[in-house]
Amino acid sequence: MCPPARCRTGPARATVVHVIEVSELTKRYGDTTAVRALTFTVRPGRVTGFLGPNGAGKTTTLRLLLGLDTPTGGTATVDGQAFAGRPRGLRRVGALLDAQDVHGGRSARAHLAALAASNGIPRRRVAEVLAEVGLADVAGRRIGGYSLGMKQRLGIAAALLGDPPVLVFDEPLNGLDPEGVQWLRALLRRLAAEGRTVFVSSHQMSEMELCAQDLVVIGRGELIAAESLGAFAARGTRRGVRVAARDPERLAAALRAEGAGVVAGEQGLTVTGADPARIGELALREAVVLTELTPLGSSLEQAFMELTADSVDYLAGEPR
């Protein structure tokens, strides 16, 4: 696939910046407000993660952006225009919302060929994207016999079919095996490096931490944050300290007696609620030799859990 900046010709098209802009976006279903006055921007050349608890309104937002639902208020645009009604849409925006939403009786090749024909895309692109996602050898098989991971790859192939400058993925990691996860991570980075706008909804914090540069975080349909991943992670307050000691059990007991949180792992103790200086003082008092004392920054997952705590609708383990 050629980068969008090189694929387009002519002075007018060369200046286009493919930006997703959401402004005061609102969607109500009867008395329920799924999305409330959302405003954020997704820029090209970066992978932007779209995060939020279950029921936060992520999929609704993506459906509004792609013209599959009509907003109650506000706008969601690509290049300053609503996507709904655009001809040959796969040349402008490639999207994967539901990998299962495909005719199981068709082959992968036939499915992509139909999409190519309806969007004015050369037939050769079908073979190219099937090879890109690793489905070339099973392209003639019926999709109904595909695993979830294979269907995810097919959905990604459909998104790539028109070589679009904007890509939108909703939970693309579902069903992928470890090799598939690694492949997708590299693909997302490469697409962004080519100058494309890449917007990815996911619950997998560890993967977003590895491939996203920016984040949009929502809860109960409202914006919580729209900033760089580093800035968001730094907002977490539960910063820990990794501690390795000759007698970790004795030190852990002393730390817990002072109210610190201690979790034992293969690399030693992870301590929260006590700074390195206090840990050192307790180790000296208990005559425990320390071999490591390393302050840890707040992780994306920690920051997410803290900052969305008031927006979680479904908590496991709550008393009935």
Backbone hydrogen bonds, N-H to C=O, Kabsch-Sander energy under -0.5 kcal/mol:
donor,donor_aa,acceptor,acceptor_aa,energy
5,A,194,E,-0.6
6,R,3,P,-1.4
7,C,3,P,-1.8
8,R,4,P,-1.9
14,A,10,G,-1.7
15,T,11,P,-0.6
15,T,12,A,-0.7
16,V,13,R,-1.4
18,H,16,V,-0.6
19,V,17,V,-1.4
20,I,42,V,-2.4
21,E,19,V,-0.6
21,E,77,T,-2.5
22,V,40,F,-2.9
23,S,75,T,-2.7
25,L,38,L,-2.7
26,T,73,G,-2.8
27,K,35,V,-2.4
29,Y,32,T,-3.4
30,G,28,R,-0.5
32,T,29,Y,-2.1
33,T,31,D,-0.5
34,A,27,K,-1.8
34,A,32,T,-0.8
35,V,27,K,-1.7
36,R,221,G,-3.0
37,A,35,V,-0.5
38,L,25,L,-2.5
40,F,22,V,-1.9
42,V,20,I,-2.7
45,G,196,R,-2.3
46,R,43,R,-0.6
48,T,46,R,-0.6
48,T,198,V,-2.9
49,G,47,V,-0.6
49,G,214,D,-2.8
50,F,200,V,-3.2
51,L,49,G,-0.6
51,L,216,V,-2.6
56,A,53,P,-1.8
61,T,57,G,-2.2
62,L,58,K,-2.2
63,R,59,T,-2.5
64,L,60,T,-2.2
65,L,61,T,-2.2
66,L,62,L,-2.0
67,G,64,L,-1.0
68,L,63,R,-2.3
69,D,63,R,-1.2
72,T,26,T,-2.2
73,G,26,T,-1.8
75,T,23,S,-2.3
77,T,21,E,-2.9
78,V,81,Q,-2.8
79,D,19,V,-2.1
81,Q,78,V,-1.5
83,F,65,L,-0.6
86,R,83,F,-2.0
89,G,86,R,-0.6
91,R,88,R,-1.8
92,R,89,G,-1.8
93,V,89,G,-2.7
94,G,166,V,-2.7
96,L,168,V,-2.3
101,D,98,D,-1.5
102,V,100,Q,-2.0
104,G,102,V,-0.5
106,R,103,H,-1.2
108,A,141,R,-1.1
109,R,139,A,-2.4
111,H,107,S,-2.5
112,L,108,A,-2.3
113,A,109,R,-2.3
114,A,110,A,-2.1
115,L,111,H,-1.7
116,A,112,L,-2.6
117,A,113,A,-2.4
118,S,114,A,-2.1
119,N,115,L,-0.9
119,N,116,A,-0.6
120,G,117,A,-0.9
121,I,116,A,-2.8
125,R,122,P,-1.7
126,V,123,R,-1.7
127,A,123,R,-0.6
128,E,124,R,-1.6
129,V,125,R,-2.7
130,L,126,V,-2.0
131,A,127,A,-1.9
132,E,128,E,-2.0
133,V,129,V,-2.0
134,G,130,L,-0.5
134,G,131,A,-0.7
135,L,130,L,-2.7
136,A,130,L,-0.8
138,V,135,L,-1.1
139,A,136,A,-1.0
141,R,138,V,-1.5
143,I,106,R,-3.1
144,G,104,G,-2.7
145,G,142,R,-1.5
146,Y,143,I,-2.3
151,K,147,S,-2.2
152,Q,148,L,-2.3
153,R,149,G,-2.0
154,L,150,M,-2.2
155,G,151,K,-2.5
156,I,152,Q,-2.2
157,A,153,R,-2.3
158,A,154,L,-2.3
159,A,155,G,-1.8
160,L,156,I,-1.8
161,L,157,A,-1.0
163,D,160,L,-2.3
166,V,92,R,-1.0
167,L,197,T,-3.0
168,V,94,G,-2.8
169,F,199,F,-2.6
170,D,96,L,-2.9
171,E,169,F,-0.6
171,E,201,S,-2.5
174,N,171,E,-1.2
176,L,173,L,-1.9
181,V,177,D,-2.6
182,Q,178,P,-2.2
183,W,179,E,-2.3
184,L,180,G,-2.7
185,R,181,V,-2.4
186,A,182,Q,-1.9
187,L,183,W,-2.3
188,L,184,L,-2.8
189,R,185,R,-1.9
190,R,186,A,-2.3
191,L,187,L,-2.7
192,A,188,L,-2.1
193,A,189,R,-2.4
194,E,190,R,-1.5
195,G,192,A,-2.0
196,R,191,L,-1.8
197,T,165,P,-2.8
198,V,46,R,-1.3
198,V,196,R,-0.6
199,F,167,L,-2.6
199,F,197,T,-0.5
200,V,48,T,-2.7
201,S,169,F,-3.2
202,S,50,F,-1.5
205,M,203,H,-1.3
208,M,204,Q,-2.0
209,E,205,M,-2.5
210,L,206,S,-0.9
211,C,207,E,-1.9
212,A,208,M,-2.3
213,Q,47,V,-2.6
214,D,47,V,-1.8
215,L,227,E,-3.0
216,V,49,G,-2.7
217,V,225,A,-3.2
218,I,51,L,-2.5
219,G,222,E,-2.5
221,G,56,A,-2.4
222,E,219,G,-2.1
224,I,217,V,-3.3
225,A,217,V,-1.8
227,E,215,L,-1.5
229,L,213,Q,-2.8
232,F,228,S,-2.2
233,A,229,L,-2.8
234,A,230,G,-1.9
235,R,232,F,-1.4
236,G,233,A,-1.5
239,R,237,T,-2.1
241,V,271,V,-2.0
242,R,294,T,-3.2
243,V,241,V,-0.5
243,V,269,L,-3.2
244,A,292,E,-1.7
246,R,289,V,-2.5
251,L,247,D,-1.8
252,A,248,P,-2.9
253,A,249,E,-2.1
254,A,250,R,-1.7
255,L,251,L,-2.3
256,R,252,A,-2.6
257,A,253,A,-1.8
258,E,254,A,-0.7
258,E,255,L,-0.9
259,G,256,R,-1.7
260,A,255,L,-2.2
261,G,272,T,-2.9
263,V,270,T,-2.1
265,G,268,G,-2.9
268,G,265,G,-1.4
269,L,243,V,-3.5
270,T,263,V,-2.8
271,V,241,V,-3.0
271,V,269,L,-0.6
272,T,261,G,-2.4
273,G,239,R,-0.5
279,I,275,D,-2.2
280,G,276,P,-2.4
281,E,277,A,-2.0
282,L,278,R,-2.4
283,A,279,I,-2.4
284,L,280,G,-2.2
285,R,281,E,-2.4
286,E,282,L,-2.3
287,A,284,L,-0.9
288,V,283,A,-3.0
289,V,287,A,-0.5
291,T,244,A,-3.0
292,E,244,A,-1.6
294,T,242,R,-2.7
296,L,240,G,-3.3
303,A,299,S,-2.5
304,F,300,L,-2.9
305,M,301,E,-2.6
306,E,302,Q,-2.1
307,L,303,A,-2.8
308,T,304,F,-1.8
309,A,306,E,-0.9
311,S,308,T,-2.2
312,V,309,A,-0.8
313,D,54,N,-0.5
313,D,311,S,-0.5
315,L,313,D,-0.6
316,A,314,Y,-0.6
318,E,315,L,-1.0
